[in-house]
Amino acid sequence: MRLKEIVEVTQGIPLSRIKVDDTMETEKRIVYSFENESSIIVPKLIEETNQNIPVVREDMILLNLTSYNAKKAEKGDLGKVIPSNYIIIEVKDKNIVDPDYLEWYIDKSESFERELYKIKQGSIIMSIPINEFRKMKIKLPNIEFQRKLGKVNSLNRRRKQLFAEREELLEKSLITINEEEMMNG
């Protein structure tokens, strides 16, 4: 089957295309990013503008167009503005495709990576044509297997987050202990 049969595929918005004027009520929103986040002023009622400003929703999978890494949206990402360097992937029917599995498949599967390589275009910076991406062929295992592998993927992602938090707390503790020792020593 083709990707477009099981998911909706769109692209983020060039941030320079987001228009606000003095008559609009605005708010500051975070711009989604795998790395460094920034913020942008957008109309407060994004849905009521005719600008089609995409924001992160639950179970979205976001594929970065430069790193080709994919991540499923997390609770802390909801409502962030999605810039144009991301492909937005939304599962049509969760009884056919598990979003956690699909995130793993797009991000880690060697067969998907090979298919992606076939459609990349460009000489210096390779890009993914969105229409070709939609046409990519995908073979899915049964939904029970997808859910099991997806759950393992989700738990592994959480484990990595907790480990990173632990490392950060340990580093802060060492700094605090050192500062206390320097003051008292």
N, CA, C and O of each residue as an XYZ file, in Angstrom:
740
protein
N       0.839     -1.185      0.000
C       0.000      0.000      0.000
C       0.877      1.237      0.000
O       2.057      1.182      0.345
N       0.295      2.329     -0.383
C       1.020      3.596     -0.416
C       0.758      4.378      0.873
O      -0.293      4.242      1.499
N       1.729      5.191      1.247
C       1.636      5.974      2.472
C       0.363      6.819      2.502
O      -0.294      6.913      3.540
N       0.008      7.440      1.361
C      -1.159      8.328      1.316
C      -2.470      7.604      1.608
O      -3.472      8.251      1.914
N      -2.482      6.280      1.519
C      -3.690      5.520      1.803
C      -3.942      5.379      3.300
O      -5.079      5.158      3.719
N      -2.896      5.504      4.106
C      -3.040      5.278      5.541
C      -2.796      6.519      6.404
O      -3.139      6.533      7.586
N      -2.201      7.564      5.809
C      -1.920      8.781      6.574
C      -2.239     10.026      5.738
O      -2.258      9.985      4.508
N      -2.484     11.121      6.439
C      -2.559     12.439      5.812
C      -1.161     13.032      5.895
O      -0.542     13.024      6.959
N      -0.664     13.542      4.782
C       0.676     14.116      4.750
C       0.579     15.567      4.304
O       0.064     15.862      3.225
N       1.078     16.473      5.145
C       1.121     17.896      4.810
C       2.497     18.420      5.211
O       3.352     17.663      5.671
N       2.696     19.692      5.036
C       3.971     20.298      5.396
C       3.720     21.502      6.282
O       2.664     22.131      6.210
N       4.708     21.821      7.125
C       4.620     23.000      7.974
C       4.592     24.268      7.132
O       4.666     24.215      5.904
N       4.485     25.402      7.803
C       4.345     26.699      7.117
C       5.649     27.495      7.196
O       6.313     27.501      8.232
N       6.016     28.169      6.093
C       7.141     29.119      6.205
C       6.728     30.208      7.208
O       5.688     30.844      7.037
N       7.519     30.417      8.224
C       7.139     31.345      9.291
C       6.926     32.763      8.780
O       6.148     33.522      9.357
N       7.615     33.123      7.699
C       7.465     34.475      7.142
C       6.074     34.686      6.524
O       5.681     35.824      6.266
N       5.340     33.615      6.289
C       3.990     33.732      5.716
C       2.904     33.966      6.759
O       1.756     34.242      6.411
N       3.260     33.856      8.034
C       2.274     34.099      9.082
C       2.088     35.600      9.217
O       3.031     36.325      9.535
N       0.878     36.058      8.977
C       0.581     37.492      8.982
C      -0.271     37.867     10.196
O      -1.245     37.193     10.530
N       0.125     38.952     10.838
C      -0.677     39.546     11.906
C      -0.780     41.038     11.621
O       0.123     41.634     11.033
N      -1.880     41.626     12.042
C      -2.021     43.079     11.891
C      -2.564     43.663     13.188
O      -2.858     42.940     14.140
N      -2.689     44.987     13.205
C      -3.075     45.682     14.427
C      -4.490     45.360     14.883
O      -4.819     45.556     16.053
N      -5.332     44.871     13.980
C      -6.718     44.580     14.343
C      -6.889     43.196     14.976
O      -7.952     42.882     15.512
N      -5.848     42.380     14.910
C      -5.923     41.004     15.432
C      -5.446     40.931     16.868
O      -4.525     41.635     17.279
N      -6.098     40.060     17.617
C      -5.590     39.720     18.935
C      -4.511     38.660     18.699
O      -4.745     37.685     17.986
N      -3.337     38.848     19.294
C      -2.219     37.940     19.022
C      -1.722     37.282     20.303
O      -2.084     37.673     21.413
N      -0.890     36.281     20.111
C      -0.233     35.617     21.229
C       1.114     35.085     20.762
O       1.348     34.900     19.568
N       1.985     34.845     21.718
C       3.294     34.272     21.407
C       3.169     32.751     21.513
O       2.674     32.226     22.510
N       3.624     32.055     20.471
C       3.613     30.588     20.463
C       5.027     30.082     20.193
O       5.822     30.739     19.520
N       5.317     28.916     20.726
C       6.610     28.283     20.483
C       6.580     27.633     19.105
O       5.570     27.061     18.695
N       7.701     27.731     18.401
C       7.865     27.083     17.103
C       8.462     25.709     17.361
O       9.483     25.590     18.038
N       7.828     24.672     16.824
C       8.283     23.297     17.038
C       9.669     23.086     16.432
O       9.959     23.554     15.332
N      10.515     22.375     17.169
C      11.846     22.045     16.671
C      12.393     20.866     17.451
O      12.091     20.714     18.634
N      13.196     20.025     16.805
C      13.889     18.939     17.492
C      15.031     19.501     18.316
O      15.437     18.896     19.309
N      15.555     20.657     17.915
C      16.728     21.216     18.582
C      16.346     22.439     19.412
O      15.756     22.310     20.484
N      16.683     23.614     18.914
C      16.444     24.849     19.648
C      15.096     25.445     19.274
O      14.817     25.704     18.103
N      14.269     25.656     20.286
C      12.963     26.227     20.021
C      13.047     27.740     20.069
O      13.859     28.320     20.791
N      12.182     28.362     19.279
C      12.055     29.814     19.288
C      10.569     30.106     19.419
O       9.761     29.190     19.565
N      10.214     31.370     19.367
C       8.795     31.704     19.449
C       8.438     32.697     18.348
O       9.305     33.328     17.743
N       7.140     32.812     18.111
C       6.634     33.683     17.060
C       5.280     34.244     17.502
O       4.530     33.595     18.231
N       4.991     35.447     17.052
C       3.692     36.052     17.329
C       2.717     35.579     16.246
O       2.987     35.707     15.052
N       1.580     35.033     16.686
C       0.564     34.519     15.759
C      -0.801     35.052     16.170
O      -0.975     35.517     17.296
N      -1.775     34.986     15.253
C      -3.135     35.355     15.656
C      -3.604     34.447     16.790
O      -3.351     33.242     16.764
N      -4.279     35.012     17.778
C      -4.716     34.226     18.939
C      -5.669     33.112     18.525
O      -5.583     31.996     19.036
N      -6.561     33.409     17.614
C      -7.511     32.404     17.129
C      -7.008     31.847     15.801
O      -7.559     32.147     14.742
N      -5.968     31.041     15.869
C      -5.301     30.504     14.671
C      -6.287     29.833     13.732
O      -6.225     30.021     12.517
N      -7.199     29.048     14.299
C      -8.136     28.287     13.472
C      -9.082     29.191     12.679
O      -9.576     28.795     11.624
N      -9.334     30.393     13.176
C     -10.279     31.291     12.517
C      -9.651     32.168     11.440
O     -10.354     32.908     10.752
N      -8.333     32.087     11.292
C      -7.686     32.840     10.218
C      -7.680     31.963      8.971
O      -7.852     30.748      9.068
N      -7.488     32.554      7.831
C      -7.416     31.792      6.585
C      -5.972     31.513      6.195
O      -5.640     31.451      5.012
N      -5.117     31.345      7.199
C      -3.694     31.185      6.917
C      -3.224     29.735      6.966
O      -2.079     29.454      6.615
N      -4.073     28.819      7.388
C      -3.692     27.400      7.504
C      -2.383     27.220      8.268
O      -1.447     26.591      7.776
N      -2.331     27.771      9.456
C      -1.134     27.662     10.296
C      -1.204     26.320     11.029
O      -2.062     26.126     11.890
N      -0.301     25.391     10.688
C      -0.357     24.080     11.341
C       0.238     24.122     12.742
O       1.303     24.697     12.966
N      -0.472     23.503     13.677
C       0.024     23.385     15.047
C       0.054     21.908     15.426
O      -0.699     21.095     14.889
N       0.927     21.586     16.348
C       1.092     20.197     16.774
C      -0.174     19.725     17.486
O      -0.697     20.385     18.384
N      -0.644     18.557     17.050
C      -1.783     17.893     17.678
C      -1.353     16.500     18.136
O      -0.314     15.984     17.725
N      -2.163     15.919     18.979
C      -1.866     14.593     19.521
C      -1.684     13.560     18.415
O      -2.416     13.558     17.425
N      -0.714     12.699     18.591
C      -0.399     11.573     17.697
C       0.161     11.978     16.333
O       0.315     11.119     15.464
N       0.464     13.238     16.123
C       1.141     13.635     14.886
C       2.551     13.069     14.888
O       3.183     12.943     15.937
N       3.033     12.732     13.701
C       4.430     12.347     13.544
C       5.063     13.436     12.690
O       4.544     13.783     11.629
N       6.170     13.964     13.149
C       6.836     15.056     12.451
C       8.186     14.574     11.934
O       9.022     14.084     12.694
N       8.379     14.722     10.634
C       9.611     14.290      9.968
C      10.400     15.517      9.566
O       9.938     16.334      8.769
N      11.599     15.641     10.124
C      12.458     16.777      9.816
C      13.046     16.601      8.417
O      13.579     15.540      8.093
N      12.948     17.639      7.593
C      13.391     17.545      6.203
C      14.901     17.664      6.016
O      15.398     17.450      4.910
N      15.632     17.996      7.060
C      17.084     18.058      6.911
C      17.781     16.884      7.585
O      18.761     16.358      7.058
N      17.282     16.469      8.750
C      17.910     15.335      9.441
C      17.244     14.010      9.080
O      17.824     12.945      9.291
N      16.031     14.072      8.536
C      15.213     12.898      8.193
C      14.852     12.081      9.420
O      14.523     10.901      9.302
N      14.909     12.694     10.598
C      14.463     12.043     11.822
C      12.979     12.294     12.001
O      12.458     13.341     11.615
N      12.306     11.316     12.592
C      10.871     11.437     12.850
C      10.623     11.314     14.347
O      11.284     10.539     15.038
N       9.655     12.096     14.839
C       9.258     12.024     16.240
C       7.755     12.166     16.326
O       7.145     12.958     15.607
N       7.168     11.384     17.220
C       5.745     11.529     17.495
C       5.574     12.676     18.483
O       6.360     12.824     19.419
N       4.551     13.476     18.269
C       4.299     14.618     19.144
C       4.063     14.155     20.572
O       3.395     13.150     20.817
N       4.620     14.903     21.500
C       4.438     14.625     22.916
C       3.536     15.692     23.514
O       3.285     16.721     22.887
N       3.048     15.449     24.723
C       2.116     16.388     25.356
C       2.677     17.802     25.416
O       1.945     18.769     25.208
N       3.970     17.930     25.699
C       4.592     19.248     25.804
C       4.709     19.982     24.475
O       4.990     21.180     24.443
N       4.493     19.257     23.375
C       4.601     19.858     22.044
C       3.268     20.398     21.525
O       3.248     21.185     20.579
N       2.164     19.985     22.131
C       0.842     20.334     21.617
C       0.673     21.857     21.532
O       0.997     22.586     22.469
N       0.161     22.313     20.391
C      -0.096     23.741     20.181
C       1.069     24.517     19.594
O       0.912     25.688     19.250
N       2.239     23.891     19.471
C       3.383     24.592     18.878
C       3.166     24.738     17.373
O       2.559     23.877     16.737
N       3.664     25.828     16.818
C       3.567     26.082     15.378
C       4.589     25.213     14.655
O       5.741     25.115     15.077
N       4.157     24.581     13.558
C       5.041     23.684     12.806
C       5.613     24.431     11.602
O       4.864     24.837     10.713
N       6.936     24.616     11.568
C       7.564     25.327     10.450
C       7.696     24.430      9.214
O       7.453     23.225      9.274
N       8.079     25.037      8.113
C       8.111     24.357      6.815
C       9.185     23.293      6.673
O       9.182     22.557      5.686
N      10.100     23.186      7.620
C      11.126     22.148      7.502
C      10.684     20.822      8.132
O      11.512     19.965      8.442
N       9.375     20.667      8.315
C       8.814     19.420      8.825
C       7.680     18.938      7.936
O       6.853     19.724      7.475
N       7.657     17.631      7.705
C       6.508     16.979      7.083
C       5.627     16.503      8.231
O       6.109     15.913      9.198
N       4.335     16.767      8.108
C       3.365     16.399      9.133
C       2.653     15.129      8.680
O       2.104     15.074      7.579
N       2.666     14.125      9.524
C       2.065     12.837      9.197
C       1.010     12.524     10.254
O       1.306     12.471     11.448
N      -0.230     12.317      9.796
C      -1.316     11.987     10.716
C      -2.003     10.704     10.261
O      -2.468     10.603      9.126
N      -2.059      9.736     11.153
C      -2.669      8.442     10.860
C      -4.173      8.620     10.663
O      -4.837      9.272     11.469
N      -4.706      8.037      9.588
C      -6.132      8.126      9.293
C      -6.964      7.206     10.180
O      -8.012      7.608     10.684
N      -6.496      5.965     10.372
C      -7.263      4.967     11.119
C      -6.325      4.193     12.044
O      -5.479      3.425     11.584
N      -6.482      4.402     13.345
C      -5.598      3.759     14.330
C      -5.885      2.267     14.485
O      -5.165      1.574     15.204
N      -6.917      1.769     13.828
C      -7.162      0.328     13.817
C      -6.369     -0.361     12.710
O      -6.314     -1.589     12.644
N      -5.758      0.442     11.847
C      -4.925     -0.091     10.763
C      -3.454      0.211     11.015
O      -2.585     -0.614     10.734
N      -3.177      1.414     11.554
C      -1.791      1.850     11.784
C      -1.655      2.404     13.199
O      -2.428      3.267     13.616
N      -0.668      1.900     13.929
C      -0.361      2.417     15.253
C       0.633      3.578     15.109
O       1.711      3.388     14.545
N       0.294      4.778     15.608
C       1.201      5.928     15.457
C       2.590      5.721     16.054
O       3.579      6.182     15.483
N       2.680      5.030     17.199
C       3.991      4.782     17.805
C       4.833      3.857     16.924
O       6.044      4.034     16.798
N       4.176      2.875     16.323
C       4.886      1.983     15.398
C       5.353      2.765     14.174
O       6.502      2.641     13.750
N       4.449      3.573     13.610
C       4.793      4.319     12.397
C       5.947      5.281     12.654
O       6.816      5.454     11.800
N       5.956      5.903     13.825
C       7.091      6.777     14.171
C       8.387      5.972     14.139
O       9.378      6.394     13.543
N       8.368      4.799     14.793
C       9.562      3.950     14.801
C       9.945      3.551     13.384
O      11.116      3.620     13.012
N       8.964      3.137     12.595
C       9.228      2.661     11.235
C       9.868      3.760     10.381
O      10.847      3.516      9.675
N       9.310      4.963     10.453
C       9.835      6.080      9.656
C      11.214      6.503     10.156
O      12.087      6.847      9.359
N      11.409      6.479     11.461
C      12.663      6.968     12.039
C      13.790      5.934     12.029
O      14.955      6.301     11.869
N      13.465      4.649     12.195
C      14.512      3.655     12.425
C      14.590      2.533     11.394
O      15.617      1.861     11.303
N      13.544      2.316     10.624
C      13.525      1.173      9.717
C      14.476      1.365      8.533
O      14.435      2.394      7.858
N      15.319      0.383      8.290
C      16.254      0.447      7.168
C      15.527      0.383      5.828
O      15.949      1.022      4.864
N      14.443     -0.379      5.760
C      13.705     -0.465      4.490
C      13.062      0.880      4.152
O      13.027      1.270      2.985
N      12.552      1.595      5.166
C      11.976      2.911      4.917
C      13.074      3.888      4.502
O      12.876      4.712      3.609
N      14.218      3.793      5.147
C      15.347      4.663      4.816
C      15.774      4.469      3.352
O      16.081      5.436      2.656
N      15.790      3.212      2.896
C      16.137      2.941      1.499
C      15.118      3.555      0.542
O      15.491      4.139     -0.475
N      13.829      3.422      0.870
C      12.774      4.000      0.032
C      12.876      5.529      0.023
O      12.689      6.166     -1.013
N      13.171      6.101      1.175
C      13.312      7.556      1.283
C      14.480      8.045      0.441
O      14.387      9.086     -0.211
N      15.570      7.306      0.453
C      16.746      7.675     -0.329
C      16.407      7.745     -1.823
O      16.931      8.598     -2.539
N      15.546      6.864     -2.282
C      15.165      6.826     -3.698
C      14.452      8.094     -4.149
O      14.558      8.485     -5.311
N      13.719      8.743     -3.230
C      12.945      9.916     -3.648
C      13.606     11.247     -3.322
O      13.125     12.293     -3.758
N      14.697     11.229     -2.566
C      15.382     12.480     -2.219
C      15.899     13.150     -3.477
O      16.382     12.494     -4.399
N      15.786     14.485     -3.496
C      16.240     15.263     -4.642
C      17.183     16.361     -4.186
O      17.107     16.828     -3.049
N      18.068     16.766     -5.078
C      18.977     17.867     -4.788
C      20.415     17.416     -4.877
O      20.716     16.226     -4.791
N      21.300     18.382     -5.052
C      22.707     18.031     -5.186
C      23.466     18.254     -3.885
O      24.250     17.396     -3.480
N      23.255     19.374     -3.231
C      23.981     19.659     -1.996
C      23.108     19.317     -0.788
O      23.500     18.523      0.067
N      21.929     19.921     -0.729
C      20.993     19.613      0.338
C      19.872     18.775     -0.265
O      19.103     19.246     -1.102
N      19.798     17.532      0.177
C      18.782     16.629     -0.341
C      17.441     16.965      0.301
O      17.359     17.146      1.516
N      16.402     17.048     -0.503
C      15.071     17.315      0.033
C      14.117     16.206     -0.388
O      14.398     15.419     -1.292
N      12.990     16.170      0.292
C      11.988     15.145      0.025
C      10.786     15.809     -0.633
O      10.108     16.612      0.008
N      10.502     15.492     -1.904
C       9.290     16.031     -2.535
C       8.064     15.411     -1.856
O       7.933     14.189     -1.798
N       7.176     16.256     -1.345
C       6.056     15.773     -0.541
C       5.121     14.853     -1.329
O       4.582     13.901     -0.766
N       4.919     15.124     -2.627
C       4.052     14.255     -3.426
C       4.671     12.878     -3.616
O       3.961     11.873     -3.617
N       5.986     12.827     -3.778
C       6.662     11.535     -3.883
C       6.630     10.796     -2.548
O       6.514      9.571     -2.506
N       6.736     11.554     -1.463
C       6.661     10.961     -0.127
C       5.306     10.286      0.070
O       5.232      9.173      0.589
N       4.244     10.959     -0.342
C       2.896     10.387     -0.216
C       2.755      9.076     -0.988
O       2.002      8.190     -0.584
N       3.478      8.958     -2.091
C       3.364      7.779     -2.954
C       4.251      6.613     -2.504
O       4.189      5.527     -3.080
N       5.068      6.836     -1.485
C       5.970      5.775     -1.035
C       5.177      4.533     -0.649
O       4.108      4.612     -0.044
N       5.739      3.381     -1.018
C       5.109      2.110     -0.663
C       5.530      1.726      0.747
O       6.666      1.946      1.166
N       4.575      1.147      1.461
C       4.838      0.721      2.828
C       4.124     -0.615      3.051
O       2.980     -0.805      2.639
N       4.817     -1.510      3.698
C       4.226     -2.807      4.035
C       4.138     -2.863      5.555
O       5.147     -2.730      6.248
N       2.934     -3.058      6.067
C       2.716     -3.048      7.506
C       2.447     -4.444      8.052
O       1.752     -5.235      7.415
N       2.990     -4.752      9.221
C       2.606     -5.995      9.891
C       1.201     -5.842     10.475
O       0.617     -4.761     10.399
N       0.659     -6.905     11.052
C      -0.689     -6.795     11.623
C      -0.700     -5.802     12.783
O       0.340     -5.514     13.376
N      -1.873     -5.287     13.094
C      -2.011     -4.199     14.067
C      -1.565     -4.616     15.470
O      -1.041     -3.789     16.216
N      -1.761     -5.874     15.839
C      -1.328     -6.321     17.165
C       0.196     -6.209     17.302
O       0.703     -5.742     18.322
N       0.916     -6.642     16.265
C       2.375     -6.523     16.289
C       2.790     -5.054     16.311
O       3.699     -4.672     17.048
N       2.122     -4.233     15.503
C       2.429     -2.794     15.484
C       2.276     -2.195     16.877
O       3.128     -1.429     17.328
N       1.188     -2.546     17.552
C       0.936     -1.991     18.889
C       2.009     -2.427     19.884
O       2.445     -1.631     20.716
N       2.436     -3.687     19.802
C       3.485     -4.165     20.703
C       4.797     -3.433     20.445
O       5.422     -2.925     21.376
N       5.209     -3.379     19.191
C       6.462     -2.700     18.867
C       6.353     -1.205     19.150
O       7.304     -0.586     19.628
N       5.188     -0.629     18.853
C       4.959      0.780     19.144
C       5.049      1.084     20.620
O       5.590      2.120     21.009
N       4.520      0.185     21.463
C       4.580      0.371     22.915
C       6.030      0.311     23.396
O       6.451      1.122     24.221
N       6.786     -0.653     22.877
C       8.209     -0.754     23.236
C       8.938      0.521     22.812
O       9.763      1.044     23.560
N       8.633      1.018     21.613
C       9.248      2.262     21.127
C       8.898      3.434     22.040
O       9.763      4.239     22.385
N       7.635      3.525     22.426
C       7.183      4.604     23.301
C       7.868      4.519     24.665
O       8.323      5.533     25.196
N       7.943      3.320     25.229
C       8.619      3.139     26.522
C      10.105      3.451     26.429
O      10.677      4.037     27.348
N      10.725      3.068     25.336
C      12.152      3.357     25.140
C      12.393      4.866     25.033
O      13.361      5.384     25.589
N      11.503      5.569     24.314
C      11.607      7.029     24.212
C      11.508      7.650     25.601
O      12.274      8.555     25.933
N      10.563      7.166     26.419
C      10.380      7.687     27.777
C      11.613      7.389     28.636
O      12.045      8.231     29.423
N      12.179      6.178     28.480
C      13.377      5.803     29.222
C      14.514      6.764     28.908
O      15.234      7.198     29.808
N      14.676      7.096     27.630
C      15.740      8.023     27.222
C      15.515      9.409     27.818
O      16.463     10.067     28.246
N      14.241      9.857     27.845
C      13.935     11.166     28.433
C      14.285     11.180     29.920
O      14.906     12.121     30.415
N      13.878     10.128     30.620
C      14.151     10.052     32.055
C      15.656      9.987     32.328
O      16.147     10.599     33.277
N      16.374      9.251     31.503
C      17.827      9.166     31.665
C      18.469     10.540     31.462
O      19.363     10.928     32.214
N      18.013     11.274     30.446
C      18.551     12.620     30.189
C      18.243     13.550     31.364
O      19.094     14.342     31.770
N      17.027     13.453     31.910
C      16.667     14.262     33.078
C      17.551     13.905     34.272
O      18.005     14.788     35.000
N      17.791     12.614     34.469
C      18.644     12.157     35.564
C      20.052     12.716     35.412
O      20.641     13.194     36.382
N      20.586     12.659     34.212
C      21.933     13.182     33.954
C      21.997     14.679     34.255
O      22.963     15.162     34.846
N      20.965     15.402     33.845
C      20.920     16.851     34.083
C      20.866     17.147     35.581
O      21.569     18.032     36.069
N      20.030     16.405     36.307
C      19.936     16.597     37.756
C      21.245     16.249     38.462
O      21.654     16.937     39.397
N      21.887     15.194     38.016
C      23.176     14.808     38.591
C      24.212     15.905     38.371
O      24.964     16.243     39.285
N      24.251     16.451     37.184
C      25.190     17.530     36.868
C      24.923     18.757     37.738
O      25.858     19.373     38.249
N      23.644     19.113     37.906
C      23.289     20.257     38.754
C      23.675     19.998     40.205
O      24.136     20.899     40.906
N      23.479     18.750     40.651
C      23.847     18.394     42.029
C      25.348     18.546     42.250
O      25.780     19.072     43.275
N      26.135     18.087     41.289
C      27.587     18.211     41.409
C      28.018     19.673     41.470
O      28.904     20.030     42.247
N      27.402     20.506     40.664
C      27.724     21.937     40.678
C      27.373     22.547     42.026
O      28.155     23.311     42.593
N      26.181     22.203     42.542
C      25.746     22.728     43.840
C      26.670     22.265     44.957
O      27.061     23.068     45.805
N      27.025     20.987     44.972
C      27.929     20.451     45.992
C      29.278     21.157     45.931
O      29.847     21.511     46.964
N      29.781     21.357     44.738
C      31.066     22.039     44.571
C      30.989     23.481     45.080
O      31.893     23.945     45.775
N      29.899     24.194     44.732
C      29.759     25.587     45.178
C      29.666     25.675     46.693
O      30.251     26.570     47.303
N      28.921     24.732     47.314
C      28.804     24.733     48.766
C      30.152     24.467     49.420
O      30.503     25.088     50.423
N      30.896     23.543     48.845
C      32.213     23.219     49.384
C      33.166     24.409     49.260
O      33.950     24.682     50.169
N      33.091     25.109     48.137
C      33.957     26.274     47.923
C      33.611     27.388     48.925
O      34.499     28.084     49.418
N      32.318     27.548     49.219
C      31.902     28.592     50.163
C      32.271     28.220     51.608
O      32.639     29.086     52.401
N      32.171     26.946     51.936
C      32.410     26.501     53.316
C      33.852     26.053     53.544
O      34.324     25.997     54.679
N      34.543     25.736     52.454
C      35.860     25.149     52.583
C      36.932     26.125     52.751
O      38.097     25.747     52.871
